[in-house]
Amino acid sequence: MTTRWLAPEEQRAWRAYIAASHLLEDAIDRQLQQEAGMPHVYYSILANLSEAPDRRLRMTDLAERTKITRSRLTYAVTRLEKDGAVRREGCPSDRRGSTAVLTDEGMALLERTAPGHVETVRAALFDRLTAEQVGQLEEICASVARGLEGDDAQAPPDDVPWRRRSQGSCT
C-alpha cells in the first residue's frame, strides 16, 4: 500500500485546523472552568439535555449526541449527579438502560453559564469570520462529520463507540 502523503497546502490546512481546534477547545474549557467549575464536555451534556423533550435522554442517545464514549459519559453524569445538575432514572422498558434527566438546579446552572460560554465562542471564533466564512465553516464541518459518522460512501465501520445503539427505548 502506498502512503498518500499530504500535499503542502493540505499540510498547512491540517496544521492550521489542529492549532485552531486545540486553542478553541482550550479557551472554551478555561472559560467554563473559571465561571462554572466544569469542563466543556459537562456543559455539552447539560445543553443537550436542556434541548431534549422533558429535559431527558437515554444515556446511549446522549453519548451519541455528545460524541463521547459511554464510559466517559457515565463518569461525567456521575459527577453531575453529585453536583445536583443531573439525575439518572432507570428505563422501565429495558432494565439495562438508563435515562439522564436535567434537574432544575442543572437548568439554572446552564442558564447562568450560557451567556459567558456564548460570548467566548463568539469572540474566539465567529467574530473572526465573515458571513461567507461562517457558511463555509458550516459546510466543511458538516461534510467531515457526515463522513466520520458514516453517512457517505466512505463510511467507517459501525464500531464508533457513541454510535452503538441499544434496541429498547425509555418512554
ROZA-919024 format. One record per residue (C-alpha): residue number from 1; residue in one letter; x, y, z. Coordinates in Angstrom, 3 decimals. Example, Ala and Ser with C-alpha at 12.3 -4.5 7.8 and 13.67 -1.06 7.14 Angstrom:
<sites>
+-----+--------+----------+----------+----------+
! num ! residu !       c1 !       c2 !       c3 !
+-----+--------+----------+----------+----------+
!   1 !      a !   12.300 !   -4.500 !    7.800 !
!   2 !      s !   13.670 !   -1.060 !    7.140 !
+-----+--------+----------+----------+----------+
</sites>
This chain:
<sites>
+-----+--------+----------+----------+----------+
! num ! residu !       c1 !       c2 !       c3 !
+-----+--------+----------+----------+----------+
!   1 !      m !    0.000 !    0.000 !    0.000 !
!   2 !      t !    1.342 !    3.412 !   -0.937 !
!   3 !      t !    1.165 !    6.259 !    1.540 !
!   4 !      r !   -0.873 !    9.181 !    0.259 !
!   5 !      w !    1.212 !   11.988 !    1.776 !
!   6 !      l !   -0.386 !   15.374 !    2.259 !
!   7 !      a !    0.365 !   18.000 !   -0.350 !
!   8 !      p !    1.955 !   21.180 !    1.045 !
!   9 !      e !   -1.383 !   23.092 !    1.002 !
!  10 !      e !   -3.098 !   20.135 !    2.737 !
!  11 !      q !   -0.330 !   20.014 !    5.360 !
!  12 !      r !   -0.746 !   23.752 !    6.035 !
!  13 !      a !   -4.547 !   23.389 !    6.271 !
!  14 !      w !   -4.212 !   20.382 !    8.590 !
!  15 !      r !   -1.799 !   22.153 !   10.925 !
!  16 !      a !   -3.954 !   25.297 !   10.960 !
!  17 !      y !   -7.005 !   23.157 !   11.822 !
!  18 !      i !   -5.146 !   21.358 !   14.647 !
!  19 !      a !   -3.876 !   24.638 !   16.119 !
!  20 !      a !   -7.286 !   26.323 !   15.877 !
!  21 !      s !   -9.248 !   23.375 !   17.281 !
!  22 !      h !   -6.879 !   22.907 !   20.239 !
!  23 !      l !   -6.793 !   26.624 !   21.026 !
!  24 !      l !  -10.573 !   26.959 !   20.718 !
!  25 !      e !  -11.254 !   23.960 !   22.960 !
!  26 !      d !   -8.742 !   25.322 !   25.495 !
!  27 !      a !  -10.385 !   28.775 !   25.504 !
!  28 !      i !  -13.838 !   27.262 !   25.999 !
!  29 !      d !  -12.636 !   24.912 !   28.735 !
!  30 !      r !  -10.847 !   27.713 !   30.600 !
!  31 !      q !  -13.929 !   29.950 !   30.495 !
!  32 !      l !  -16.248 !   27.190 !   31.703 !
!  33 !      q !  -13.842 !   26.114 !   34.461 !
!  34 !      q !  -13.498 !   29.709 !   35.686 !
!  35 !      e !  -17.214 !   30.526 !   35.564 !
!  36 !      a !  -18.840 !   27.210 !   36.433 !
!  37 !      g !  -16.110 !   24.811 !   37.573 !
!  38 !      m !  -16.878 !   22.383 !   34.759 !
!  39 !      p !  -15.202 !   21.253 !   31.559 !
!  40 !      h !  -16.737 !   21.790 !   28.124 !
!  41 !      v !  -17.960 !   18.186 !   27.895 !
!  42 !      y !  -20.089 !   18.667 !   31.048 !
!  43 !      y !  -21.586 !   21.843 !   29.599 !
!  44 !      s !  -22.377 !   19.932 !   26.394 !
!  45 !      i !  -24.184 !   17.260 !   28.395 !
!  46 !      l !  -26.305 !   19.881 !   30.160 !
!  47 !      a !  -27.023 !   21.731 !   26.901 !
!  48 !      n !  -28.098 !   18.552 !   25.110 !
!  49 !      l !  -30.382 !   17.573 !   27.979 !
!  50 !      s !  -31.899 !   21.075 !   28.033 !
!  51 !      e !  -32.885 !   20.720 !   24.367 !
!  52 !      a !  -34.417 !   17.245 !   24.748 !
!  53 !      p !  -38.113 !   16.605 !   25.392 !
!  54 !      d !  -38.774 !   16.777 !   29.138 !
!  55 !      r !  -35.032 !   17.516 !   29.553 !
!  56 !      r !  -34.260 !   13.784 !   29.437 !
!  57 !      l !  -32.326 !   11.466 !   27.162 !
!  58 !      r !  -31.454 !    7.817 !   27.204 !
!  59 !      m !  -27.749 !    7.533 !   28.056 !
!  60 !      t !  -26.922 !    5.890 !   24.705 !
!  61 !      d !  -28.603 !    8.772 !   22.849 !
!  62 !      l !  -26.767 !   11.319 !   24.994 !
!  63 !      a !  -23.451 !    9.594 !   24.260 !
!  64 !      e !  -24.177 !    9.787 !   20.535 !
!  65 !      r !  -25.173 !   13.459 !   20.670 !
!  66 !      t !  -22.101 !   14.470 !   22.661 !
!  67 !      k !  -19.772 !   12.138 !   20.712 !
!  68 !      i !  -18.189 !   10.629 !   23.797 !
!  69 !      t !  -17.841 !    7.026 !   24.871 !
!  70 !      r !  -20.447 !    5.593 !   27.178 !
!  71 !      s !  -17.848 !    5.065 !   29.913 !
!  72 !      r !  -16.754 !    8.723 !   29.734 !
!  73 !      l !  -20.414 !    9.790 !   29.730 !
!  74 !      t !  -21.140 !    7.618 !   32.774 !
!  75 !      y !  -18.242 !    9.238 !   34.632 !
!  76 !      a !  -19.385 !   12.752 !   33.679 !
!  77 !      v !  -23.041 !   12.111 !   34.562 !
!  78 !      t !  -21.976 !   10.645 !   37.921 !
!  79 !      r !  -20.087 !   13.872 !   38.654 !
!  80 !      l !  -23.030 !   15.999 !   37.503 !
!  81 !      e !  -25.330 !   13.907 !   39.714 !
!  82 !      k !  -23.128 !   14.630 !   42.737 !
!  83 !      d !  -23.456 !   18.334 !   41.940 !
!  84 !      g !  -27.255 !   18.014 !   41.663 !
!  85 !      a !  -27.332 !   19.062 !   37.997 !
!  86 !      v !  -28.463 !   15.709 !   36.606 !
!  87 !      r !  -30.217 !   12.639 !   37.923 !
!  88 !      r !  -30.365 !    9.172 !   36.439 !
!  89 !      e !  -33.501 !    7.119 !   36.163 !
!  90 !      g !  -33.957 !    3.518 !   35.195 !
!  91 !      c !  -35.667 !    2.646 !   31.956 !
!  92 !      p !  -38.949 !    0.818 !   32.616 !
!  93 !      s !  -38.955 !   -0.914 !   29.228 !
!  94 !      d !  -35.284 !   -2.009 !   29.348 !
!  95 !      r !  -33.663 !   -2.912 !   32.671 !
!  96 !      r !  -30.195 !   -2.395 !   31.187 !
!  97 !      g !  -30.923 !    1.142 !   30.022 !
!  98 !      s !  -30.966 !    4.372 !   31.946 !
!  99 !      t !  -32.007 !    7.936 !   31.286 !
! 100 !      a !  -30.216 !   11.152 !   32.234 !
! 101 !      v !  -32.507 !   13.950 !   33.373 !
! 102 !      l !  -31.549 !   17.618 !   33.699 !
! 103 !      t !  -32.676 !   18.855 !   37.125 !
! 104 !      d !  -33.942 !   22.342 !   37.882 !
! 105 !      e !  -30.559 !   23.028 !   39.521 !
! 106 !      g !  -28.801 !   21.867 !   36.341 !
! 107 !      m !  -31.011 !   24.098 !   34.204 !
! 108 !      a !  -30.259 !   27.067 !   36.464 !
! 109 !      l !  -26.523 !   26.322 !   36.207 !
! 110 !      l !  -26.783 !   26.145 !   32.423 !
! 111 !      e !  -28.726 !   29.422 !   32.267 !
! 112 !      r !  -26.094 !   31.150 !   34.438 !
! 113 !      t !  -23.216 !   29.751 !   32.394 !
! 114 !      a !  -24.599 !   30.097 !   28.848 !
! 115 !      p !  -24.018 !   33.861 !   28.371 !
! 116 !      g !  -20.291 !   33.609 !   29.144 !
! 117 !      h !  -19.956 !   30.474 !   27.054 !
! 118 !      v !  -21.655 !   32.070 !   24.050 !
! 119 !      e !  -19.509 !   35.196 !   24.380 !
! 120 !      t !  -16.351 !   33.063 !   24.442 !
! 121 !      v !  -17.444 !   31.142 !   21.336 !
! 122 !      r !  -18.378 !   34.375 !   19.577 !
! 123 !      a !  -15.108 !   36.170 !   20.460 !
! 124 !      a !  -12.866 !   33.177 !   19.770 !
! 125 !      l !  -14.499 !   32.050 !   16.528 !
! 126 !      f !  -17.353 !   33.933 !   14.904 !
! 127 !      d !  -16.085 !   37.489 !   15.436 !
! 128 !      r !  -13.026 !   36.496 !   13.384 !
! 129 !      l !  -15.018 !   35.281 !   10.357 !
! 130 !      t !  -17.015 !   36.927 !    7.612 !
! 131 !      a !  -20.585 !   35.773 !    6.969 !
! 132 !      e !  -19.303 !   33.896 !    3.915 !
! 133 !      q !  -16.649 !   32.137 !    6.013 !
! 134 !      v !  -19.280 !   31.113 !    8.588 !
! 135 !      g !  -21.226 !   29.410 !    5.791 !
! 136 !      q !  -18.044 !   27.742 !    4.510 !
! 137 !      l !  -17.140 !   26.585 !    8.012 !
! 138 !      e !  -20.565 !   25.014 !    8.422 !
! 139 !      e !  -20.335 !   23.315 !    5.038 !
! 140 !      i !  -16.826 !   21.973 !    5.668 !
! 141 !      c !  -17.548 !   20.737 !    9.189 !
! 142 !      a !  -20.841 !   19.134 !    8.153 !
! 143 !      s !  -19.105 !   17.302 !    5.302 !
! 144 !      v !  -16.353 !   15.999 !    7.579 !
! 145 !      a !  -18.884 !   14.983 !   10.263 !
! 146 !      r !  -21.046 !   13.131 !    7.732 !
! 147 !      g !  -18.017 !   11.204 !    6.551 !
! 148 !      l !  -16.866 !   10.292 !   10.041 !
! 149 !      e !  -20.377 !    9.346 !   11.143 !
! 150 !      g !  -20.718 !    7.006 !    8.189 !
! 151 !      d !  -23.346 !    8.921 !    6.232 !
! 152 !      d !  -21.409 !    8.930 !    2.965 !
! 153 !      a !  -19.768 !    6.485 !    0.568 !
! 154 !      q !  -16.582 !    6.252 !    2.662 !
! 155 !      a !  -18.385 !    5.133 !    5.796 !
! 156 !      p !  -16.294 !    3.890 !    8.713 !
! 157 !      p !  -17.250 !    0.630 !   10.416 !
! 158 !      d !  -20.070 !    0.703 !   12.979 !
! 159 !      d !  -17.609 !    0.375 !   15.858 !
! 160 !      v !  -17.665 !    4.079 !   16.726 !
! 161 !      p !  -18.454 !    3.865 !   20.469 !
! 162 !      w !  -21.151 !    6.540 !   20.599 !
! 163 !      r !  -22.977 !    5.009 !   17.617 !
! 164 !      r !  -23.690 !    1.723 !   19.353 !
! 165 !      r !  -27.390 !    1.737 !   19.991 !
! 166 !      s !  -29.495 !   -0.366 !   22.241 !
! 167 !      q !  -32.727 !   -1.756 !   20.883 !
! 168 !      g !  -35.042 !   -0.559 !   23.642 !
! 169 !      s !  -36.484 !    2.838 !   24.366 !
! 170 !      c !  -37.424 !    4.576 !   27.571 !
! 171 !      t !  -40.870 !    6.071 !   27.455 !
+-----+--------+----------+----------+----------+
</sites>
